[in-house]
């Protein structure tokens, strides 16, 4: 649609019995055509070549067929793009599982735990082989209606079904529960098949063009009045108002009239309460009001919270804190709401401070692949936390607020924060990592500030170790790689000797750190804004 982000807004439409029947019939036809087209394309046919045939066979307009084709292409391409990452993730899982099995064979031979780990390892090998075979052959597998519901027929009682016919009813509903209406910026109201008109009271009236196959029994159009979006209604109205007619000169020096504006695409989805409509529209550009010359706000994502640290233009720490983001045990909608609120607060605070937000480019597929060897607490928190959703929410909220988002490489930020800043600034290690992220976004130095590291540990303790000699001919990250190895060894020794269960020993006398600024100040506008949400 555009180079700008595309935002999707939703609302529930209040339809009567006849209107529900029309939408059900549309969704059933849409699902049938989509599954048929998918089977044809997997057999080697070109979807574009089938357009005219499908229009006559199923009674569709050209635009309705394009909507089905575009939606199906999106599903197929997403699977093809994601599969290499899934293969790499499966390989990491197998390597971790093999290490766990080898350790259990020595410590717990013949145990039930070892048996289950071996079974899981065999399953991982089978899954990896299947994905590699499909990837090599170019095969894409889609289960329309969800695999979870499909497998429910093999355990009817466990899934709450009396018999197979009852399951089949739900299966049919799931496969015929939505349809997509494709928009374009050169069409009236941004869409040819579903047009919205603003009423006098500000609500919208949707006029849905029905397929030709349904026109004889249900009419050519379905009118849905009184539609209002709780969020994004003004953006949709503005997109509708942007549709104008302009003159253009072709190569043949002929004046033609074209329409330009914003494209609006609609998706109708049926759930247990009725029909909902989703409208996707390209966001309008927002003028950025933040400047890195006045500082930055660094963000460190963690499984149960989001840590932040604010700097001034010299890279000095002036504020820090955390947002609680415990999404374990929450539903998908609850987790989305929690993450969205945090992102909105962060963006608003950054806007008031006039400073950009610095986040890390994180690849959590690798972290999730290492759950085999992680402890239960870490594995549970990591698997339940929506890392990608958090990053997307921060970017979207900052875009709406006109806040610049700077993405940096996450290499060794946690180590730098723990060694350089945790003790010298008197902040937790996670806030130290956020401080390191902010300084990296500003292009500040990352050289070590001490010779002996004193890093906080759990329950108030700390670990101490000498930093290695730095080779200035190499990149500073080479030094932090060695520090990371020593820090991991120090934490393991601290745990194995039982020091984590004892009262923490007193800290040695602090050495002055390079570029130290003392205790963080909290007198700036950004500090006041951020402190209100901690």
N, C-alpha and C positions, 0 to 999 in steps of 0.2 A: 504493500500500500504506500509506504513512505519510508524515508530514512529515520524517522522519529519513532520512538516506542509506540506500540499499539496497546491501548488500554481497553479492557473488557469490563462492562458494567452489566448487572443483571437485575431483574425484577420478576415478580410473579404476575401473570396475566389472569384475570378473572373471567373465565369462559363459561358459557352455559352448556347444556347438554349437546345441542346440535353443533356448536362450535368445537367442542371436544371431539366429537365424532369426525369432523373434518380434519382436525390436526392429527388424530390417530390414523386416519386413512392416508394422509400425506406422509407421515412417518413410516408407515408400513410399506408404501410404495418406494420411498427413499431407501429404506433398508434392503429391500429386494433388489433394486437396481445396483446398489453399492456392492452387495455380495456377488451378484452376477458379473459385474464389471471387474471385480477383483479376481474372480476365477478365470475370466477371459484374459486379463493381462498376465496372470501367472502362467497361462498356457502359451504365452509368446505373442499375443495380439497387441497392437498399438491402440491405446484408448482413444486417440484422436480419430483414427480410422473408423472406429465404431460409433462415432457420434450420430451420424445420420440414421444408422440402423436402430440405435437405441431410442432416438426420438420417435420414430414410427412404432417401434415395438412396445414401448412402455408409455407412450403418450406424454412426452416431456417437451418443454421448450429448450432452445439451445442454451439459454442461461442456466436453466435448472440442471442440465446435463453437466455443464462446466462446474457448477457448484459441487456435484457429486464427484467429478473427476479430481478437482482440486483438493477436496477433503480426503479422498482416498490416497492421492499422491503424498499428502502430508503425513498420513499414517505410515505409508511404506517407507518414505525417506527417513522418517524419524527412527524406524527400526534399523534401517541400513546404516545410519550414522552412529547409532548407539551400540551396535553389535561389536565392533572392534574394541570398544571400551569394556563391554561385558566379557569378552574373551580374555582381555588382559586382567580384568578383575578376578575371573575364575582361575587363571593361572596363579595369581598371587594367593588366592584362597587355598589352592592345592598345596602350594609350597608351605604355607603356614600349617595346614592340616597335617602334612607329612612330618613336620617337626614335632607337632603335638603327639602324633602316634608314636614316633620314635622315642619320645620322652616317656610316654606311658608304658611302652613295652619294657622299659628298664625299671620304672618305679612301681607300676601296677600291672604286672603281667596277668592275663586271664581275667581282668576285671570287666564289669559291665560297661564302665565308661570307655574303656579301650575298644570294646566291641562296637559301641555306638559311633565312636569316632572313625573306626574303619568303615562302617557302613556309610557314613557321610562322605568319606573320602572316595569310595566307589561311585557314589552318586555324583560327586563333583566331576570325576573323570568322564562319566557318561554324558553329563550336561555339556562339558567342554567339547567333547567329540561331536556332539550333535550341532552345537553352534558353529564349529569350524567347518563341518560338512555343508551346512546351509549357507554359510558365508562364501565358501568356495564355489558352490553351485548357483549362487544368486537367488536362493529361495527365501521368500518372506512368508512367515506364518502369522496369521491374524485370526483370533477367535472372536467373532462378532457375537457379543452377548456376555463376554468375560469368561475366562477359563475357570474361575472359581465357581461360577454358577453352573458351568458345563459339568464339572466334576461332582457337583452336588447330587447328580442323578445316580451316582454309584453308592451313595450313602444317604438314602432318602430320609430315614427316621432320624439320623443324627443331625440333619439339616432342616428338620421340621416339616417334612412332606409326608402325606399319608400314602400317596401312590405316585406313579410316574406321570399320570395325566395332570396332576396338580403341579408338579415341577414343570411340565411342558408349557403350562400357561404362563408361568413366570419367565421361562426361557423365551417365549415368543414376545412378551412385553419388553424384555431387556433388549432384544434385537431390533425392536421397532419403537424406540423411545425417544428418538431425536432426528432432526434434519437440519441441514445447513443451507443458508441463502447467501450466495456470494454477492458482494457489492463491488462497485467500481466508481472512481471519481468522475468519470465522464457520463454518468447516468443521473437521471432526475432523482433528487434526494439521496444521492449516493448509492442507489440500489434500484435495479430494474424490477426485481421480483418481489420486493417488500419495501414499500415506501411509507415513511412516517410523516405525519402532518401535525403541526402544533395547533392545539385548540386554544380557545379564548382563555381558559383557566390555566394554561400552561402545560396541560397534559398532552400526550401524544395519541394519535389514532393511527394504527398500523393497517395498511392495506396489503394483504398477502395475495400474490398471484398464484393460483392453484395450477397444478399440472393439467394438461388437456384430458388425461384419463379420468380426472375427477370432476371436470367441468360439467359433464352431462348430469350428474347426480347431485353435486353440491354447488354448482355455479362456478363462475370464472374467478371471483375474488372472495376473500374472507376478510371482513372488517372487524378489527379488535380495537374498541375505543377505551379511553380512560387509562392509558398506560403511563405510569410515572416511575422514575428511577430514584431510589433513595440517595444514591451516590452517582455522580456523573451526569445528572440530568442536564445541567447547564452546558456541559461539554458536548452532549449529543445535539442539543438545540443549536449550539454554535456551529457544529459540523453541518447541520441541515441548512443553516443560513448561508454557509459558504458556497453553496452550489449556485454558480452563475454561468451565463452564456457569453462566450468570447469569440472574436473573429480571428481567424488564422489564415495565413497566406501559404498555399501549397507550392510545390516546385513548378506546377503549371501556371503559376501566377493567378490562381483563382481564389476568391474569398470564400471561405467556408466558415460556418458557425459551429463551434464546439462548446461543450459544457465542461466546466472544471469545478473542482471542489474537493470534498473529503469523502472517501469511500466508507460506507457503513455496511458491515456484514452481520447477519443475524443467525443465531442458532437457537432453535426451539428444543427444549429438553423437558421430558415428562418424568416426574418423580411420584412419590406416594401421595403428595398433596395436590397435584395438578401440574399445569404447564408453567414453565419459566422461560423467559426470553433473555438471551445474552446478546449484547450489542458490542461489537469491536470497532473502534475508531482510532485512527492515528492521532496521537497527541499533538497539540499545537506547540510550537517552540516557545520556551520560556527563557527570558533574559536572565543570565547568571549574575548574581549579585555578590558572589564570594570571590576572594582573591587570596592566593597562597602567600602574597607578600606580607600578610598580617598574621600568618600562622596556619595551623591545621588541627583537625580533630581526628586522631587515629582510633581505629576500631579493631578489636581482637575478638573473634568469634569463638565461643566455647560451648560445650554441650549443655550447660545449664544456665549460662548467663552471657551477656555481651559487655565486655569491658571497653572503656573509652579513656582517652587521655588527650588533653588540649594543650597546645603549645603556643608561644608567642612567635613573632617573626624571626627571632633568633634561635628558635628550637628549644627554648627553655620551658619546662613544665609549669603550668599555671593552674591546672585543674585535672581531676581524674574522678572516676566513679564506675558504676556498673549498672546495667539493666538486668533484672531477673527475667530469665527466659526459660522457665521450666515447662517444657511441653510434653514430658513423659506422662503417659496416662491420659492425655488429652485427645479429643477427636481431631480429625483433619481440619474442620472448620474452626474449632477452638484454637488450635495451634496457629492457623492462618491469622486469626484475629489478634492473638498475642504478639506475633511477629510484626504484623502490620502496625499495631499501636506503637511498638518500640521504634520502628523505622520512621514513623511520622514524627515522634517526639525528637528523635535524633536529627532529622532534617530541619525541623523548626528551630531547634537550638543552634544548629550550624548556620542557618539563615540569619538569626539574630546576631550571632558573632561575626558574620561575614567571612567565615572560614570554610574551606573545602573539607570534605570527608574523605579520609584515606582508608581504604580497605585492602585486603589481601586477595590475590588471585589464587583461590584454594581449589585443589582437586581432591574432593573427599571420597571419590571412588576407591582410591588406594587405601585410605584410612578404613573405610568400611570393609575392604577386602581383608584387613588384618584382624578382624573380629575373632578369628579362630583362636588366636593366642592372647587375646585381651581378657582382663578379669571381668567378672559378671557386671559389676557396676559401670565400668567404662564402656563395655559392649552395649549394655542396655541404653545408656544415655546417648551414645554415638549413633546407634541405629534408629533411635526415636527422634533425633534432632534434625530438622529440615535445614541443612546448611545452604543448599542452593536456593531454597525459597527465601532465606534470610537475606542473602546477597541480592537477589532480585528485588525484594521489597525495599531494601535500602536504596538501590539505584532508582527505582520508580518514585519513591517518596522524595528523593533529592531532585529528580528531574522536575517534578511538580512544583517544588519549592524554589527552583532556580539555583540549586546548590551543586557545585562541581564535585564530581566523584573521581578520585585518583586511585587507580589500582596499581599495586606494587607486588613484586615477587615476595612470597612469604618466607624465603630461606633464612633460617636462623634468627627470626625476630624474637621467638620465645627465649632463646639462649641469650641474646643480647639484652633483652629486657630483664632477665633474671640476674645476669652477672653485672651489667653496667649500672642499672637504674633501681633495682628493687631495694637494695640497702641504702644507697646514697640518697635516694629521693624519699625513702620511707614509704614505699607503696608496695602492694601485692605484686606477685610475679605476672599475673595476667594484665594488670594495668601497666606494668613495665613493658610487656610485649606490645600493648597498644601505643605506648610512648615511642617505642622503636619503630613501629609502623608509621606513626606521624612524622618522625624525623626522616625516615626513608622517603616518604612522599615529598618532603621539602628538599631532599638532596643533601641532608646533613651527614657529617662524618659518623662512621660506625667503628672507630678504633677503640680498643679497650681502654678503660679509665682507671684500672687498678692492676696490681700484680698478683694479688691473692684474692680469689673470689670467695665471697661469703653470701651464699644463696639460701633464702628461706625455704624451709621444708614444712611439712604438715604439722599441726598441733604446736605451732610456735617455735619449733626447732630450726636448725640451720645446718648446712654442710659447708665445709671449707676445703679448698684445694688450690694449689698453685697453678697459675695460668701458664701455658706453654710459651716458648719464645716465638715471637712473631717474625716471619720472614717477609720483609717489606717488599721484596721483589715479586711476591705473589699477591693475588687479590686478598682483601681482608676476609672474605668468606672462607678462604682456605684456613685461616687462623680459627675462625669460629667453628669450623667443622671439627677441628681437634678439641676445642673447648667443649663441644657437645658430647664427644666421646668421654671426656673426663667427668663432665657433669653427670652423665648417666651412671658411670662407675661409682661416683661419690654417693648418689642416691641409693644405689643398690647396696653399697657397704653400710650406709646409714640404716637401711631397713634390716639387713641380715644380722647386724650386731644388736638389734633390739633398741637402738637409741630413740626410735620413733615412739616407743612406749614410755620413755622416761621424761622427766621434767627437762625442758630445754636448757642447755648450758648458757652462761652469760656470753654476750657478744664481746669480742675484743674491741679495743679503742678504735674508733672510726678513723680512717685515713682520709684526708681531703681529696675529693674526686675532681677530675677535670671538668671545668665549666659548671660547677655546682651552683645552684641557685637558692639553696636553703629550702625551707618548707614551702610547699605550694601555696600560692596566694589564691584567694577566692573572691576577689573584688571586681572582676571583670564582668561585663554583661553576659558573656557566654558562661561564666562560672555560675552566675545566678540562675541562668536558664537551665543548665545541666544539673545543678544541684537539686532542683525541684523535682526531677524525675528519678533520682537515685533511690 
